[in-house]
Structure formats: structure tokens, C-alpha cells
């Protein structure tokens, strides 16, 4: 079997690298994670699941999902913007966003009205109830959820992690 060679005539070696087994099983029922533990995407997803679980627990009295909380925050910071802008900014697909707005509107947290400049679009506004709910949610998130995350990783690591995640979101 012929050996492949690089441009300089040296034989090409397989890029196979021996990875240490990560998280070996400690009990008979646990699985070794192997290379899965070395994948950034997998680690990000696992962390996201834990963070969302904690978020949901913190705001359980308000019955808000992380996506709904994000929408309320954007509506508060950008009153009168149209629903396409909000959905696009958050990366929420149109059908999912419409269903979410229906739920928020039925709870009296926001209102949709026809845009005076473009009758095909709707502008979004928080209601007084929406602002009050958001204020309660922000307090719960800051004093419980975010506080636990900062306690776990430290303020410097929080700042660095936010910068790294922003870079991934912006450039990947």
C-alpha cells in the first residue's frame, strides 16, 4: 500500500491523537464520557441545560422561560420596536415567536399594535403588568440565579466567559 506524502516529500502521519479518558466511571452504572467530554459544543449544551434549569427554578413563581424573560428585557429596553426585530435579535423563529407573544399577551404582559408606518407589521410594548413582572424577575435572577453563577465561577471568570461566549456568537 503506497504511503501518502506531503508537499515536502515527508510521509503524512495520521492526525489521530490519544485522548485521555475523561470522567472514568466511578460506579458500575456510570458511563465513561471518553472524547465527548472534550467537545466544546457538548460542554456548552450541558452547561446551558443546568443554567436553564436553575433559571426556571428561580423564576418559577412568575412562570417565565428564559426566552420569555429575554423578550421582556428587550421590550423594556426597546419599546415600540416591531416583532420581527425582536425575534431576529434573539434568534427565535417566526412561528415560535408568534406563539410566545400570544402567551405573553394572554397573560397581559405585552401588547401588539399595528405599526403606524407599516400596517403589515406589529409594534410591541410592555404593559404595566409586564413591567412589574419583569422587575420581579430581574430581582430574582440577579439575587439568586446570577449570584449563584458568580459564586461558582468568580467575577473575573464571569467577565471572561461572557467575552468568550460573545465571540463565539459573533464570529463562529
Residue, then its C-alpha position, 0 to 999 in steps of 0.5 A: x500500500x503506497x504511503x501518502x506524502x506531503x508537499x515536502x516529500x515527508x510521509x503524512x502521519x495520521x492526525x489521530x491523537x490519544x485522548x485521555x479518558x475523561x470522567x472514568x466511571x466511578x460506579x458500575x452504572x456510570x458511563x465513561x464520557x471518553x472524547x465527548x467530554x472534550x467537545x466544546x459544543x457538548x460542554x456548552x449544551x450541558x452547561x446551558x441545560x443546568x443554567x436553564x434549569x436553575x433559571x426556571x427554578x428561580x423564576x418559577x413563581x412568575x412562570x417565565x422561560x428564559x426566552x420569555x424573560x429575554x423578550x421582556x428585557x428587550x421590550x423594556x429596553x426597546x419599546x415600540x420596536x416591531x416583532x420581527x426585530x425582536x425575534x431576529x435579535x434573539x434568534x427565535x423563529x417566526x412561528x415560535x415567536x408568534x406563539x410566545x407573544x400570544x402567551x405573553x399577551x394572554x397573560x397581559x404582559x405585552x401588547x401588539x399594535x399595528x405599526x403606524x408606518x407599516x400596517x403589515x407589521x406589529x409594534x410591541x410594548x410592555x404593559x404595566x403588568x409586564x413591567x412589574x413582572x419583569x422587575x420581579x424577575x430581574x430581582x430574582x435572577x440577579x439575587x439568586x440565579x446570577x449570584x449563584x453563577x458568580x459564586x461558582x465561577x468568580x467575577x473575573x471568570x464571569x467577565x471572561x466567559x461572557x467575552x468568550x461566549x460573545x465571540x463565539x456568537x459573533x464570529x463562529 
